[in-house]
Amino acid sequence: MRLNPPRKFSNAFLLISSFVVVSLILWNTNSFFKKFKEEERQKMEIWATAQSELLRSPENEELGTLHLKVLQLNTTTPMILVNADGSVKVNNMPAFALEDSTGVRRKIADFESENIPILIDYQGEHLATLYYGNSEVLNKLKYYPIALLLIIFLFGAVIFFFFRTNKVSEQNKLWAGMAKETAHQIGTPLTSLLGWNELLKEEALNPKITTEIEKDIGRLQTITERFSQIGSMPRLEPHDIVDETRSAFEYLQARSSKLVHFHFHSKVESLPVLLNKSLYHWTIENLVKNGIDAMKGKGEISVDILPGNTYVNILISDTGHGIPRKLFQEIFNPGFTTKKRGWGLGLSLVKRIVEEYHGGKIKVLSSGKEGTVMQLSLRIQK
């Protein structure tokens, strides 16, 4: 059986290969740039020689015509010729004003930083000094490696995000499959429990026993329904957000420690919102349970419903130890948890239920030593 190379080896090989390819491209580009610059230098030296011959032999018409052609052939390299008498002449710089002496000096300084000036002399007599800059082609070539690296970076980023998105999609399918399978597995013993509970009702037992069993069976049915809806778009129906929030809140209040004090407040008596009742209750329960855990089972939990023009905001507050600001976004990532036990799926499921299924928003509104406030926003049904 042939074994695939370890993943770390593959990643290291790809990284080294990419580094080698990029290094070769940069080295080749740099070599080409130097070669092109040398050729341009030779071209400018020829131009300077032609200029020297023309300056010292103005009476030779044939020689002058020949050198004029050489001088006229250079139409790409910007240059400034400073004659011995101080007069200045520019070539291939149509938008440059000779009247601006400060601009001329600044341009000469720029050319000097790009290329060594060429002295035009004849028999020990200084005729002129040629200052020249890089041609347009050379300037473009200078920035070519940067553009190339940017293209490689963007291409790499596209590939990275493609594989990342693909991986996240696969993980979502896996979690959805596990949730549906869990719901399916719970369903079988749940059906059996319903049957056994009916038999117990026929026995001479305290009715409270079967009533409590029915409540727990109902709870298990709710959990099964929640898990079965993960991975598929749930059905939304109009519900009163105040009643549904209070119902989920009071369910946990009745089952929590007396050391936790619950407060519920709403500015309106009722407000219609499109909800999946089961998943919304799951969301409130998750947020309240997280608050109780943050307080280590002792403190105050508050829920406030604040209606707006388009959205209704549900604020869940606790008096726990708070969340560092740098983790405000990270706490919603799958697998992230600050608890010693737990899978880190609670808040990621909450975010998915609120934003993907209900088209709402969820965020950490504020957090500090005095506690944390989570804000859940849902669109009001008009």
C-alpha positions in Angstrom: 0.0 0.0 0.0 1.4 3.4 -1.0 1.3 6.1 1.6 0.7 9.7 0.9 3.4 12.2 2.2 2.6 13.9 5.5 0.6 17.0 5.2 3.3 19.1 6.9 5.9 17.9 4.3 3.5 18.9 1.5 3.0 22.3 2.9 6.7 22.8 3.4 7.4 21.7 -0.2 4.8 24.1 -1.6 6.2 26.9 0.5 9.8 26.3 -0.6 8.8 25.8 -4.2 6.8 29.1 -4.2 9.8 30.9 -2.6 12.2 29.5 -5.3 9.9 30.5 -8.1 9.4 34.0 -6.9 13.1 34.4 -6.2 13.9 33.2 -9.8 11.4 35.6 -11.2 12.8 38.5 -9.2 16.4 37.6 -10.1 15.6 37.3 -13.8 13.7 40.6 -13.8 16.5 42.4 -11.9 19.1 41.0 -14.4 17.0 42.1 -17.3 16.6 45.6 -15.7 20.4 46.0 -15.3 21.0 44.8 -18.8 18.4 47.2 -20.3 19.9 50.0 -18.1 23.4 49.3 -19.5 22.1 49.4 -23.0 20.4 52.7 -22.4 23.6 54.0 -20.9 25.5 53.1 -24.1 22.7 54.7 -26.1 23.1 57.9 -24.2 26.9 57.8 -24.5 26.5 57.6 -28.3 24.1 60.5 -28.1 26.6 62.5 -26.1 29.3 61.7 -28.6 27.1 62.8 -31.5 26.3 66.0 -29.5 30.1 66.6 -29.0 30.9 66.1 -32.7 28.1 68.4 -33.6 29.2 71.1 -31.2 32.8 71.0 -32.4 32.2 70.6 -36.1 29.2 72.9 -37.0 30.8 73.8 -40.3 30.8 70.2 -41.6 27.3 69.9 -43.1 27.6 66.1 -43.9 28.9 65.3 -40.5 26.3 67.5 -38.9 23.4 65.8 -40.8 24.7 62.4 -39.7 24.9 63.4 -36.0 21.5 65.2 -36.1 20.0 61.9 -37.2 21.6 60.1 -34.2 20.3 62.8 -31.9 16.8 62.7 -33.4 16.5 59.0 -33.1 16.4 59.2 -29.3 12.7 60.0 -28.5 12.1 58.1 -25.3 14.8 59.0 -22.8 14.2 62.3 -20.9 17.3 64.4 -20.7 18.6 67.8 -19.7 21.7 69.2 -21.5 23.6 71.9 -19.5 26.1 73.7 -21.8 29.4 75.2 -20.6 27.9 78.7 -20.8 25.1 77.7 -18.5 22.3 77.5 -21.1 19.9 74.6 -20.7 18.2 72.4 -23.3 15.7 69.6 -22.6 14.7 66.6 -24.8 11.7 64.3 -24.6 10.1 66.3 -21.8 7.3 68.1 -23.6 5.5 69.3 -20.4 8.6 70.7 -18.8 9.1 74.5 -18.3 12.6 75.8 -18.7 11.6 79.1 -17.1 11.2 77.3 -13.8 14.8 77.3 -12.5 13.9 75.6 -9.3 12.1 72.9 -11.2 15.2 72.5 -13.5 17.5 72.0 -10.5 15.1 69.6 -8.9 14.9 67.5 -12.1 18.6 67.5 -12.5 19.0 66.2 -9.0 16.4 63.5 -9.7 18.3 62.4 -12.9 21.6 62.4 -11.0 20.1 59.9 -8.5 19.0 57.7 -11.3 22.0 57.8 -13.6 25.6 59.2 -13.5 25.8 62.3 -15.6 27.8 62.2 -18.8 30.5 64.8 -19.3 30.8 66.0 -22.9 34.5 67.2 -23.4 36.7 67.8 -26.4 40.5 68.0 -26.1 40.3 68.9 -22.5 37.6 71.5 -23.1 34.3 71.0 -21.2 31.4 71.5 -23.7 28.4 70.4 -21.7 27.0 68.0 -19.1 24.2 65.5 -20.0 21.7 64.5 -17.3 19.2 61.8 -18.2 16.5 59.8 -16.5 15.1 56.4 -17.1 12.9 55.9 -20.1 9.2 55.1 -19.7 9.9 51.4 -20.6 12.6 51.2 -17.9 10.4 52.8 -15.3 7.6 50.3 -16.0 10.2 47.5 -15.9 11.3 48.7 -12.5 7.8 48.3 -11.0 7.2 45.0 -12.8 8.4 42.8 -9.9 6.1 44.6 -7.5 3.1 44.2 -9.8 4.1 40.5 -10.3 4.3 39.9 -6.6 1.0 41.6 -6.1 -0.6 39.3 -8.8 1.0 36.2 -7.1 -0.3 37.4 -3.7 -3.8 37.9 -5.0 -3.7 34.6 -6.8 -2.5 32.9 -3.6 -5.2 34.7 -1.6 -7.9 33.5 -4.0 -6.7 29.9 -3.8 -6.4 30.2 0.0 -10.0 31.5 0.4 -11.3 29.0 -2.0 -9.9 26.0 0.0 -10.8 27.7 3.3 -14.4 28.2 2.1 -14.5 24.6 0.8 -13.2 23.4 4.1 -15.7 25.4 6.1 -18.5 24.1 3.8 -17.3 20.5 4.4 -17.3 21.2 8.2 -20.8 22.6 8.0 -22.0 19.6 6.2 -20.3 17.3 8.8 -21.9 19.2 11.7 -25.3 19.2 10.0 -25.0 15.5 9.3 -24.1 14.8 12.9 -27.0 16.9 14.2 -29.5 15.1 11.9 -28.1 11.7 12.9 -28.3 12.7 16.6 -32.0 13.7 16.1 -32.6 10.4 14.3 -30.9 8.4 17.1 -32.8 10.2 19.8 -36.1 9.6 18.0 -36.1 5.8 18.4 -35.8 5.6 22.2 -38.1 8.7 22.5 -40.9 6.8 20.7 -40.4 3.9 23.1 -40.5 6.2 26.1 -43.9 7.6 25.0 -45.2 4.0 24.9 -43.9 3.2 28.3 -45.3 6.3 29.8 -48.8 5.4 28.5 -48.4 2.0 30.3 -47.4 3.7 33.5 -50.5 5.8 33.4 -52.6 2.6 33.6 -50.8 1.7 36.8 -51.8 3.0 40.2 -49.0 5.6 40.3 -48.9 9.1 41.5 -50.1 11.2 38.4 -47.3 13.7 39.1 -44.7 11.1 38.1 -46.2 10.6 34.6 -46.8 14.3 34.2 -43.1 15.1 34.9 -42.1 12.3 32.5 -44.3 13.8 29.8 -42.5 17.1 30.4 -39.1 15.6 29.9 -40.3 13.7 26.8 -41.6 17.0 25.4 -38.2 18.5 26.1 -36.5 15.7 24.3 -38.9 16.1 21.4 -38.0 19.8 21.3 -34.3 19.0 21.2 -34.8 16.4 18.5 -36.7 19.0 16.4 -33.9 21.5 16.9 -31.2 19.2 15.8 -33.2 17.9 12.8 -33.4 21.5 11.4 -29.7 22.2 11.4 -28.3 22.2 7.9 -31.6 23.0 6.2 -33.6 26.2 5.9 -36.2 26.2 8.7 -39.8 27.4 8.3 -40.4 30.8 9.7 -43.8 31.8 11.1 -45.1 35.0 12.7 -44.8 34.8 16.5 -45.0 37.3 19.3 -41.3 38.0 20.2 -42.2 39.1 23.7 -44.1 35.9 24.6 -41.5 33.6 23.0 -38.6 35.4 24.7 -40.4 35.3 28.1 -41.3 31.7 27.6 -37.7 30.6 26.9 -36.4 32.9 29.7 -38.8 31.6 32.3 -38.1 28.0 31.4 -34.5 28.5 32.4 -35.4 30.6 35.4 -37.4 27.7 36.9 -34.5 25.3 36.4 -31.7 27.5 37.6 -30.1 28.0 41.0 -31.7 30.4 43.5 -28.4 32.3 43.5 -29.1 33.6 40.0 -31.6 36.5 39.9 -33.6 36.8 36.7 -35.0 40.1 35.4 -37.3 40.5 32.3 -38.4 43.8 30.8 -40.0 44.8 27.6 -41.1 48.2 26.3 -44.0 46.7 24.4 -46.6 44.1 25.3 -46.4 42.3 22.0 -44.5 42.5 18.7 -44.8 40.2 15.7 -41.6 38.7 14.2 -41.0 35.9 11.8 -39.5 33.1 13.9 -38.7 29.5 14.0 -40.0 29.0 17.5 -37.9 26.0 18.4 -34.6 27.5 17.2 -35.3 30.9 18.7 -35.9 29.3 22.1 -32.6 27.4 21.6 -30.9 30.8 20.9 -32.2 32.5 24.1 -31.4 29.4 26.2 -27.8 29.3 24.9 -27.2 33.0 25.6 -28.7 32.8 29.0 -26.8 29.7 29.9 -23.5 31.3 28.8 -24.3 34.2 31.0 -24.9 31.9 34.0 -21.6 30.1 33.3 -19.8 33.4 33.1 -21.1 34.3 36.6 -20.2 30.8 37.9 -23.8 30.2 39.0 -24.2 33.4 41.0 -25.3 36.9 39.9 -28.0 38.6 37.8 -29.4 37.8 34.3 -31.5 40.4 32.6 -33.4 40.3 29.3 -34.6 43.6 27.8 -36.7 43.9 24.6 -36.2 47.3 22.8 -38.2 47.8 19.6 -36.9 50.1 16.9 -38.3 51.2 13.5 -37.1 48.1 11.5 -35.5 45.8 14.0 -36.2 44.7 17.6 -33.2 44.4 19.8 -33.1 41.7 22.5 -30.4 42.4 25.1 -29.2 39.5 27.3 -27.1 40.9 30.2 -25.1 39.1 32.9 -22.8 40.2 35.7 -20.0 37.8 34.9 -16.3 38.3 34.4 -16.6 39.8 30.9 -15.0 39.1 27.5 -11.8 40.7 26.2 -12.5 43.1 23.3 -10.2 41.1 21.0 -12.4 38.1 21.3 -15.7 39.8 20.5 -15.7 38.3 17.0 -13.8 35.1 17.8 -16.3 33.7 20.3 -18.7 33.0 17.4 -16.2 30.8 15.6 -16.9 27.1 15.6 -14.7 25.3 18.2 -13.8 28.4 20.2 -14.4 28.1 23.9 -13.0 29.5 27.2 -14.5 26.7 29.2 -12.6 23.6 30.4 -15.4 21.5 29.0 -17.4 22.0 25.9 -17.2 21.8 22.1 -17.4 25.6 21.4 -20.4 25.2 19.2 -23.1 27.1 21.2 -22.4 30.6 20.0 -21.5 29.5 16.5 -24.9 27.8 16.2 -26.6 30.9 17.7 -24.9 33.1 15.1 -26.0 30.7 12.3 -29.6 30.6 13.6 -29.9 34.3 14.0 -28.0 35.5 10.8 -28.5 32.7 8.3 -31.9 31.4 9.2 -33.6 34.5 10.5 -31.7 37.3 8.6 -30.9 39.0 11.9 -27.8 40.2 13.6 -25.9 39.2 16.8 -23.0 40.9 18.5 -21.3 41.6 21.8 -22.7 45.0 22.6 -20.4 45.7 25.6 -18.3 43.7 28.0 -16.2 44.5 31.1 -15.7 43.7 34.7 -19.3 44.6 35.4 -20.5 42.0 33.0 -21.5 41.4 29.3 -24.4 42.5 27.1 -25.2 40.4 24.1 -27.5 42.1 21.5 -29.7 40.0 19.2 -31.6 42.0 16.5 -34.5 40.6 14.4 -36.5 42.3 11.7 -40.0 43.4 12.8 -42.9 42.0 10.7 -44.8 44.9 9.2 
